[in-house]
Each structure stands twice: as C-alpha cells, then as structure tokens.
Amino acid sequence: TQLRFIGSSCDWSREEFTMSDKLSRAVKEAFVRMYDQGLIYREKRLVNWCCKLRTALSDIEVDYVELAGRTFRKVPDYKHEVEFG
C-alpha cells in the first residue's frame, strides 16, 4: 500500500474518529497547554475560508484578486453572486 511504501507503520487497532469526544477533548487540552506555555497565541486575523471544502486554506493555496471597490463574484456552491470589497 501507499502507507507502507513511504515507511509508515499503522496500528489500526487504535483507529479513532477524529471528531470523537475523546479526541476533541485531547486536542483542546493540548491547545490550552501550549497557550499556557506561551507556545501559541490567539489573535483576530483574516482566515482564508473555502466555502466549498468548508475548511481554512493556507496563504499559498489562495489566488489573490485585487478588487476596485464593491464587487459581486461567484462562489462555489452558492446560487447567487456574493458581494466583496
């Protein structure tokens, strides 16, 4: 398989659903600990949100377009154009 080809070894007996309560608690705990240790911080920032994938995108995955004021553009999975700018 592809996983073995790249040298990965998986213990499928410990498989978990990523959004389970157990793992969600563990992720929250990890982020709280890192925040308390000053390893991460919280700030209001622009997030590149993909409406179709329903997830955030990194800056390198975004095609930036300069808009000259209010502009209506098509957005994937939206029936009507959305106003930007």
C-alpha positions in Angstrom: 0.0 0.0 0.0 1.0 3.7 -0.2 1.5 3.9 3.5 3.9 1.0 3.6 5.7 2.4 0.6 6.5 5.7 2.5 7.6 3.7 5.5 4.6 4.3 7.6 3.5 1.7 10.2 0.0 1.9 11.5 -1.7 0.3 14.4 -5.3 0.0 13.0 -6.5 -1.5 16.3 -6.2 2.1 17.8 -8.1 3.7 14.9 -10.3 6.7 16.1 -12.7 9.1 14.5 -11.1 12.5 14.5 -14.2 14.3 15.7 -15.0 12.0 18.6 -15.5 13.5 22.0 -12.4 11.7 23.2 -10.1 13.2 20.6 -11.7 16.6 20.7 -11.0 16.8 24.4 -7.4 15.8 23.8 -6.9 18.4 21.1 -8.5 21.1 23.3 -6.3 20.1 26.2 -3.2 20.2 24.0 -4.0 23.7 22.7 -4.7 25.0 26.2 -1.4 23.7 27.4 0.5 25.2 24.5 -1.3 28.5 25.1 -0.5 28.5 28.8 3.2 27.8 28.0 3.3 30.7 25.5 4.0 28.4 22.6 0.9 29.6 20.6 -1.2 32.8 20.8 -4.7 33.9 19.9 -5.3 36.9 17.7 -8.0 38.3 15.4 -6.8 37.6 11.9 -8.1 37.1 8.4 -8.7 33.4 7.6 -8.8 32.1 4.1 -12.1 30.1 4.3 -13.2 27.8 1.5 -17.0 27.7 1.2 -16.9 24.5 -0.9 -14.5 22.5 1.2 -15.7 24.1 4.4 -12.2 24.4 5.8 -9.4 27.0 6.1 -6.7 27.3 3.4 -3.1 28.3 3.7 -1.9 31.5 2.0 -0.1 29.6 -0.7 -3.4 27.8 -1.7 -5.2 31.1 -2.4 -5.3 33.1 -5.6 -5.5 36.7 -4.6 -7.5 39.1 -6.8 -7.4 42.9 -6.3 -10.9 44.4 -6.3 -11.7 48.0 -7.1 -14.4 48.6 -4.5 -17.6 46.6 -4.2 -17.7 43.7 -6.5 -20.0 40.7 -6.9 -18.4 37.4 -7.6 -19.5 33.8 -8.0 -18.7 31.5 -5.0 -18.7 27.7 -5.4 -22.0 26.1 -4.1 -23.7 29.5 -3.8 -26.8 30.2 -6.0 -26.2 33.9 -6.2 -23.1 36.1 -6.5 -21.6 37.3 -3.2 -20.6 40.9 -2.6 -16.9 41.6 -1.8 -14.9 44.7 -1.1 
